[in-house]
Amino acid sequence: MRYLLLPVSVAGVALALSVLVHPGQGFWIVAVPATAIFAIAAMIAAAFSFRRGDFMRWAWILSAVPYLTASIAIVSAAVLERGGPSALTLALSITGNVLAVPGAALFVLAYRRAGFGFGGLRASAVAIYGGGLILALLLGWPVVATSIRGLAEAQASLQPALDLLSTASDFACFLLGLPLLRIAVALRGGRLSWTWALLAVTKLSLLVADLAFEAAHANAAAAVAYRVIFVTANAAGAAAALSHRAAVAAVYKATR
Amino acid sequence: MTTAVSPPSREDDPAEAIAALLAPHLGPHTARNAVRTFCERTLAISPASLAWPSVPRLVAALEPALRTLLGTDAASSLAREILAWVERR
């Protein structure tokens, strides 16, 4: 339960600051990469609680890469660029978007590879997949439609293609969030359940963030929501990694 | 403080006992499911038919699966501790 405190606290602080202080763009250019760097540190720490040949070490390292590329891209776009994204920002964004999907998939694969199965949790599976797919259509379609429209109207610019790639990656991550949530339900009551539950939160929040981003141009509340969701998702990623590291450490502690 | 291997409540039933030992990590549902799946897959028996002498084979089969989620060292540590508990009972 204590791992939930981290994303909840970050969300609370970000929301309170947004409403009370109205921080400018500069604050978010620091806050978003700062929470991402915290997530990277937690994921690297989780990775190094496993041996080199362990499946989970690579799952955590691969999961950390999109946070790193996104942070550099945000700072680079804010500090270095005038008049459109540079080749570096585009390359980093593409790398991050592409690697976010296998990073999430490895955590689904890990449970499948373990072979424990789900045994009779059909009702929760129907609720998760059914509800999730409806949400994916409701949340995803407006974002996908905007990206496709942007691509159709594009004139010699890579940005709309990048937006579409980002949306497709977020959509895929959202869909991978559904089996992650199902695994978390199967593991409920065990130390490992927090890792999969918090990972599911990070993946499921991406489409909501995209939707808020679409509305942010015309709606101030959506602009706040987008940034709050972003930093909360980063904190949830960090909490997922820390909970996994703690679950492994707990085995050593008790069996020493 | 919770321990990695806490004494199971039903010591007379090996399947229930192993599931109880795995439950702090995998949760009670997946722990029971893991024991059932590996009893059927490795020993070709139902969990109800599991006898104490077959437990080391079951634990040996479970260890690689635990390794995927907990890593090599923690999985072998947990497997060793479960076998030690079985020896002690």
Chai-1 contact restraints between the chains, C-beta under 6 A:
chainA,res_idxA,chainB,res_idxB,connection_type,confidence,min_distance_angstrom,max_distance_angstrom,comment,restraint_id
A,F50,B,G71,contact,1.0,0.0,6.0,A-B,restraint_1
A,R51,B,T72,contact,1.0,0.0,6.0,A-B,restraint_2
A,D54,B,G71,contact,1.0,0.0,6.0,A-B,restraint_3
A,D54,B,T72,contact,1.0,0.0,6.0,A-B,restraint_4
A,F55,B,T68,contact,1.0,0.0,6.0,A-B,restraint_5
A,M56,B,G71,contact,1.0,0.0,6.0,A-B,restraint_6
A,A110,B,T68,contact,1.0,0.0,6.0,A-B,restraint_7
A,R113,B,T68,contact,1.0,0.0,6.0,A-B,restraint_8
A,A114,B,A65,contact,1.0,0.0,6.0,A-B,restraint_9
A,A114,B,T68,contact,1.0,0.0,6.0,A-B,restraint_10
A,A114,B,L69,contact,1.0,0.0,6.0,A-B,restraint_11
A,G115,B,A65,contact,1.0,0.0,6.0,A-B,restraint_12
A,F116,B,T30,contact,1.0,0.0,6.0,A-B,restraint_13
A,F116,B,N33,contact,1.0,0.0,6.0,A-B,restraint_14
A,F116,B,A34,contact,1.0,0.0,6.0,A-B,restraint_15
A,G117,B,N33,contact,1.0,0.0,6.0,A-B,restraint_16
A,G117,B,T37,contact,1.0,0.0,6.0,A-B,restraint_17
A,G119,B,N33,contact,1.0,0.0,6.0,A-B,restraint_18
A,A186,B,T30,contact,1.0,0.0,6.0,A-B,restraint_19
A,L187,B,L26,contact,1.0,0.0,6.0,A-B,restraint_20
A,L187,B,G27,contact,1.0,0.0,6.0,A-B,restraint_21
A,L187,B,T30,contact,1.0,0.0,6.0,A-B,restraint_22
A,R188,B,G27,contact,1.0,0.0,6.0,A-B,restraint_23
A,G189,B,G27,contact,1.0,0.0,6.0,A-B,restraint_24
A,G189,B,P28,contact,1.0,0.0,6.0,A-B,restraint_25
A,G190,B,H25,contact,1.0,0.0,6.0,A-B,restraint_26
A,G190,B,L26,contact,1.0,0.0,6.0,A-B,restraint_27
A,G190,B,G27,contact,1.0,0.0,6.0,A-B,restraint_28
A,R191,B,H25,contact,1.0,0.0,6.0,A-B,restraint_29
A,L192,B,H25,contact,1.0,0.0,6.0,A-B,restraint_30
A,S193,B,G27,contact,1.0,0.0,6.0,A-B,restraint_31
A,V248,B,L70,contact,1.0,0.0,6.0,A-B,restraint_32
A,V248,B,G71,contact,1.0,0.0,6.0,A-B,restraint_33
A,V248,B,A74,contact,1.0,0.0,6.0,A-B,restraint_34
A,V251,B,A4,contact,1.0,0.0,6.0,A-B,restraint_35
A,V251,B,A74,contact,1.0,0.0,6.0,A-B,restraint_36
A,V251,B,S77,contact,1.0,0.0,6.0,A-B,restraint_37
A,V251,B,L78,contact,1.0,0.0,6.0,A-B,restraint_38
A,A254,B,T3,contact,1.0,0.0,6.0,A-B,restraint_39
A,A254,B,A4,contact,1.0,0.0,6.0,A-B,restraint_40
A,T255,B,A4,contact,1.0,0.0,6.0,A-B,restraint_41
A,T255,B,S77,contact,1.0,0.0,6.0,A-B,restraint_42
A,T255,B,E81,contact,1.0,0.0,6.0,A-B,restraint_43
